[in-house]
Amino acid sequence: MIDIRLAADRGHANFGWLDSKHTFSFGSYHDPKYMGYSALRVINDDEIEPGAGFGTHGHKDMEIISFVTQGVIAHKDSMGNVINMPAGEFQLMSAGTGVTHSEYNASQSEPLHLLQIWIVPNSKGGTPSYQQKNFGEHQGLTQIVTPTGENGTLAIKQDARLNQVLLAPGTSIRVDIDKQRHIYLHQVDGTLDVNQQRLHPGDGAQVTQLDTLLLANNSKVPSVALMFDLP
């Protein structure tokens, strides 16, 4: 079964400096039907004005993934990391017993666009940690996050995996999945046909009780998506 959530149906908050779309309930947006999906709790699609951002604030017991699609994040945290993260890079911050951080648009003239993703960990506490990496632009499926950090991936405190899907126009891949797992696809850019059902930017798809997905880019522009494999 594939259940598609259209981008236009997401929650929306606009604070002037921040324009944010919420796939799941977040902040003032609450929908009991969309409180998360398995361990996936948040996908926020954020556009931040030049020079603006989130001041220092705290997190605890959450796995927080950021993926920059346009611009550069200026990141600073209580672990001592002071880092600029450009488009194309992934960041995983394990909050553990508690961490504070700030995130700003590093540019005074260009917008910043990123996805902020929260995954509930499978155990509480632990020392906070920070990971960041650019995985390149390899076509097909690229592992980004795994429970063990295997093959240079970012290690997460959950039985969850995150893959980046990059497909050139006119290409497709077949992905074998476990019917007992929860699969979630989020379309970032371009379009993607998932077993012949089309996703546009911002659309999401919950996949259950299937053992194979055919992912195809039948458009004339590149397709970028994220695929979560959840318990």
N, C-alpha and C positions, 0 to 999 in steps of 0.2 A: 504493500500500500504506500502511495506517495501523496502526502497532504501538503499542498502549496500555500504558503502565506505570502500574499502580494505585498510589495514594498509600500503601496499606498495605504495598506491597512495597519501599518505599524503605528505605535505611539509617536508623538511628535512634541518636542519642546524647543522653543526659540527664545533665547535670552539676549539676542542682539549679537553679542560676541561669540555665542555658541548656538549652532543649529544642529539638533540631535534627533535622530530617529531611533526608536527603541523596538527591537524585535520582541522582547519580553518585558513584562511589567518592571518599571524602574521609575524612581522619583515620584512625581505626581501622576504618572501614567499607571493605571492598574486595570488589568483584565484577568479575571480568575481563570480564563481558558489559556492564558499565555503567561505562566509563572516561571517558565523554563522548560527544558526538555532533557530528561535524565539529569546528568550532572551539569549540563550547560545552563547557566543561570542568566547571563547577560550577553547580548550583542548590541552595542550602541554604535551607530553610524554617525560620527561627529565631524562637523566642519567648524573650524575655529578661526576667527578673524586674526589678521596680522598683529603680532605683539601680545595677544590675549592668551588666556589659558586657565588651567586649574591651579589655584594656590595650594600651599602645603596642606595636606589632609591625610587621614590615616586609613589603613585597612588591616584586617585581621582574618586569619583562616580563610583565605581565598587565593585561588590561582588566577592571575590577571595577565592576559595576553593582549598586546597592542600590535597592530599591523598598520603601518603608514602607507597610504596609497598616493598621497600628494603632499609635498612640502617636507618640513623637518620639525621633529619634536625636540625641545630642550627639556631634558629630564634631569631631576635632582632628587636624591632620596637619602633617608637616614642611615643607609648602609655605606654612604660615602661616594656613591656613583654620581658623577656630573657628566652627562653624556648628551650629545646631539645624535638623534636617530633619523636618518633620511628615509625617503620613500623606498619601498621594497624590502625593508628590514622588519624582523619580528622580534618582539621583546616578551619575555616571560618573567614575571615577578611573583614569587611565592611569598605571600604575606606572613605566613606562620604565626608566631606569637604577637606580631604587630610591626608595622612599618609605616613611615610617613614619606610622602613624595609630592612633588609638584611637576606639572607638565604644561609647557607653554609652546605656542607657535614661535619658533626661533627666528622667523622672518618678520620684518616690519612692513613688508609690502605684499607678500604672497600668502594666499590662504593655506591652511593645513587641513588635510582630510585623513581620517584614520578610523579604524575599527577598534573598539575596546570590548574585550571579551572576558567574561568571568566564568570560571569553572569551579564548582565546589570540590574541595580536596577530600580524599578518602580518610584522612586523619587530621586531627586538630593539633595546633602547636607546632613546634619545630623552629629552627633558626631561619629567619627570612633569607631569601637568596634572589639573585638577579642574573638573567641570561639574555643575550642579544645576538642575533646573527642574520646575515643576508644569505639566503639559500639559492640565489641565482634565478635564472629564468628557464629552467629545464622544462621541456614539454612533457605533458602527461601528468602523472601523480608524483608529487615530491613530499616526503615525510618532513614535517616541521616539528611536531611535538609528539613524544612517546613517553610511556611510564618509566623507561629505563635510560633514556638519553642515548639510545643506540644509534650508531652510524652518524654521530655528530649532531643529532637532533637535540632540541631543548627538552629537558627532563621535567615532567609534571607529577605532582603528588595525587594522581588519580589514574584509574584504569581507563585512560582516554587517549585518543590519538587525533592529531590535526594534520591534514594533508592539504597542500596547495595544488589546485588543478589549473594547469595552463594548456590551452588548446588553440592551435593556429586555425584559421578559417579552413573549413572542409575536412577537419580531422576528428577522430573519435577514439575512445578507449573503452574497454570493457573491464569492470571492476567486480571481483568476487567479494561478497560480504557475508558475514555470519547473520543468519536470520534471527538469532537471539539478541543481537546488538541493536542499538539505536543509532541510526545514521542521520546526520543533519547537514544539508548543503546550504551555503549562503553565497549568492551570486554577487561578486564584487564589480566586475566590468564585463561588457559585452553580453552575449546571451549564451545559454547552455540548455540543450535538450537532454532531459533526464528521463530515459525510457519513453522518449517522444513527447514529454511534457516540458514546455519551454519556461526557463527562468530568465528574467530581466534583472538589471542591477537593483539590488536591495531585496529581491525576492528570496524566500527561504523554502526549503522542502524537508519535511519530516519523512523519513523512510523507515518502514517497519515490515517485518515478515517477508522480506525479499532476499534472495541469495545472489542476485546479479544486477548490476546497474550498467546501462549503456549510456555513456556521457559523450555527447556529440556537439560540435560547433558547426552549425549549418549556416552561419552568417558570413559576412565579408570582413569582419574585424576580429581581433584576438579575444578569447574568452578567459576570464580569471574568476575562479571560485575557490571557496574553502569548504573542505569536507571533514566533518567531525565524526569520529567513531567512538561511541559512548557506551557505558555499561547498561 
